[in-house]
Amino acid sequence: LTRDLKTKRFEAIGLLNASRCRYFRGERAAAAENAREAIQTCRDTGMGFRGPGVRDLLALSSDSEEESTAAMAEAEAILKKGCLGHNYFWLHRDGMEACLERRDWDGVERHAAALVEFVGQVSLPYTTFYIDRARAIPAVGRNPDDDSARAELKRVRDYGAATHMNAALAALDRAQASG
């Protein structure tokens, strides 16, 4: 429909959403392909609207570490130039997820710190959850026998379940099962 209406910005959003759905269904190759197509669409309309979001989703869904790293670097460069605010939330959320998959604890914490810097003193349940998650999982990953880290992980997991952050629970469950 967006193609028929020639609304490229909305086409990019549709491709982004299709990519995200495919990623969560485990269809990584299809998710990456949708993200690549969305990137091209964003290049045609300007990367500041949704460009970082499609780049970070490519970073998350690509099986190539090189492509993932390049996609995240470009997304972060767009943020530095300035763009719409939603990109900061989504880029760092997806950046955390990509780093969690690689067990890159420093990378997870770097994205959490960047999100803290972006939101400043404003406490939002969404960002608080993702920031707490990005601290709890690496703490258990680094020291699976730390009871206080495990208790914090459980607290964050319970909060995520209570607030229906369902897509973010799998990484918490994997961390709880470790050790």
C-alpha positions as CSV (number, residue, x, y, z in Angstrom):
1,L,0.0,0.0,0.0
2,T,2.8,2.4,0.9
3,R,4.4,1.7,-2.5
4,D,1.2,2.3,-4.3
5,L,0.8,5.6,-2.5
6,K,4.4,6.4,-3.0
7,T,5.0,7.2,0.7
8,K,8.6,6.1,1.0
9,R,9.0,7.1,4.6
10,F,6.1,4.9,5.6
11,E,7.4,2.2,3.3
12,A,10.6,2.2,5.3
13,I,8.6,1.8,8.5
14,G,6.7,-1.1,7.1
15,L,9.9,-2.8,6.1
16,L,11.4,-2.1,9.5
17,N,8.4,-3.6,11.2
18,A,8.4,-6.6,8.9
19,S,12.1,-7.0,9.7
20,R,11.5,-6.8,13.5
21,C,8.7,-9.4,13.3
22,R,10.9,-11.8,11.2
23,Y,13.8,-11.3,13.7
24,F,11.6,-12.3,16.6
25,R,10.3,-15.3,14.7
26,G,13.8,-16.5,14.2
27,E,13.9,-15.6,10.5
28,R,17.2,-13.8,10.7
29,A,18.1,-13.9,7.0
30,A,14.7,-12.5,6.0
31,A,14.9,-9.9,8.8
32,A,18.3,-8.7,7.5
33,E,17.0,-8.6,3.9
34,N,14.0,-6.4,5.0
35,A,16.4,-4.2,7.0
36,R,18.7,-3.8,3.9
37,E,15.7,-2.8,1.8
38,A,14.5,-0.3,4.4
39,I,18.0,1.2,4.5
40,Q,17.9,1.9,0.8
41,T,14.4,3.4,1.2
42,C,15.7,5.6,4.1
43,R,18.6,6.8,1.9
44,D,16.1,8.0,-0.6
45,T,14.2,10.0,1.9
46,G,16.8,11.0,4.5
47,M,18.4,8.9,7.2
48,G,17.4,11.2,10.0
49,F,13.8,10.0,10.2
50,R,14.2,6.2,10.7
51,G,17.7,5.5,9.3
52,P,19.4,4.7,12.7
53,G,16.5,2.3,13.5
54,V,16.9,0.3,10.3
55,R,20.7,0.3,10.6
56,D,20.5,-1.0,14.2
57,L,18.0,-3.7,13.2
58,L,20.4,-4.8,10.5
59,A,23.1,-4.9,13.1
60,L,20.8,-7.1,15.2
61,S,19.7,-9.4,12.5
62,S,22.8,-9.9,10.3
63,D,24.8,-13.1,10.7
64,S,27.9,-11.2,9.6
65,E,29.7,-9.5,12.5
66,E,31.4,-7.2,10.0
67,E,28.1,-6.0,8.5
68,S,26.6,-5.8,12.0
69,T,29.5,-3.6,13.3
70,A,29.4,-1.4,10.2
71,A,25.6,-1.0,10.5
72,M,25.8,0.0,14.1
73,A,28.7,2.5,13.4
74,E,26.7,4.2,10.7
75,A,23.6,4.4,13.0
76,E,25.6,5.9,15.8
77,A,27.2,8.4,13.3
78,I,23.6,9.5,12.3
79,L,22.7,10.0,16.0
80,K,25.8,12.2,16.5
81,K,24.7,14.4,13.5
82,G,21.2,14.7,15.1
83,C,17.9,13.0,14.2
84,L,14.5,12.4,15.6
85,G,14.5,11.3,19.2
86,H,12.8,7.9,18.8
87,N,16.0,6.7,17.1
88,Y,18.0,7.1,20.2
89,F,15.7,4.8,22.2
90,W,15.5,2.1,19.6
91,L,19.2,2.2,18.5
92,H,20.4,1.6,22.0
93,R,17.8,-1.0,22.8
94,D,18.7,-3.0,19.7
95,G,22.4,-2.3,20.3
96,M,22.1,-3.8,23.7
97,E,20.4,-6.8,22.2
98,A,23.0,-7.3,19.5
99,C,25.8,-7.1,22.2
100,L,23.9,-9.5,24.5
101,E,23.7,-12.1,21.7
102,R,27.5,-11.9,21.3
103,R,28.1,-11.8,25.1
104,D,29.8,-8.5,24.6
105,W,29.2,-7.2,28.2
106,D,31.1,-4.0,27.6
107,G,29.1,-3.2,24.5
108,V,25.8,-3.8,26.4
109,E,26.9,-1.5,29.1
110,R,28.1,1.2,26.6
111,H,24.7,1.3,25.0
112,A,23.0,1.5,28.5
113,A,25.3,4.4,29.4
114,A,24.4,6.2,26.1
115,L,20.7,5.7,26.8
116,V,21.2,7.1,30.3
117,E,23.0,10.1,28.8
118,F,20.2,10.6,26.3
119,V,17.3,10.5,28.8
120,G,19.1,12.4,31.5
121,Q,17.1,12.9,34.7
122,V,13.8,11.8,33.1
123,S,12.8,8.4,34.5
124,L,10.7,6.4,32.0
125,P,9.7,2.9,32.8
126,Y,10.7,1.7,29.3
127,T,14.2,3.1,29.5
128,T,14.6,2.2,33.1
129,F,13.8,-1.4,32.3
130,Y,16.2,-1.7,29.4
131,I,19.0,0.1,31.3
132,D,18.5,-2.2,34.4
133,R,18.4,-5.2,32.1
134,A,21.6,-4.1,30.4
135,R,23.3,-4.0,33.8
136,A,21.8,-7.1,35.3
137,I,22.6,-9.6,32.5
138,P,26.3,-8.7,32.2
139,A,26.7,-8.9,36.0
140,V,25.5,-12.5,36.0
141,G,27.4,-13.2,32.8
142,R,30.6,-12.1,34.4
143,N,29.9,-13.8,37.7
144,P,27.2,-16.5,37.6
145,D,27.6,-17.3,41.3
146,D,26.9,-13.8,42.5
147,D,23.7,-14.1,44.5
148,S,23.0,-10.3,44.6
149,A,23.5,-10.1,40.8
150,R,21.0,-13.1,40.4
151,A,18.5,-11.4,42.7
152,E,18.7,-8.2,40.6
153,L,18.3,-10.2,37.5
154,K,15.1,-11.8,38.9
155,R,13.8,-8.4,40.0
156,V,14.3,-7.0,36.4
157,R,12.8,-10.1,34.9
158,D,9.7,-9.9,37.2
159,Y,9.3,-6.2,36.3
160,G,9.6,-7.0,32.6
161,A,7.0,-9.7,32.8
162,A,4.6,-7.5,34.9
163,T,4.9,-4.7,32.3
164,H,4.6,-7.0,29.3
165,M,8.1,-6.4,27.9
166,N,7.8,-9.8,26.4
167,A,10.3,-9.5,23.6
168,A,13.0,-8.6,26.1
169,L,12.4,-11.5,28.5
170,A,14.3,-14.2,26.5
171,A,17.7,-12.7,27.3
172,L,16.8,-12.5,30.9
173,D,15.6,-16.1,30.9
174,R,18.9,-17.2,29.3
175,A,20.9,-15.4,31.9
176,Q,18.8,-16.9,34.7
177,A,19.4,-20.4,33.3
178,S,23.2,-19.8,33.1
179,G,25.6,-20.8,35.8
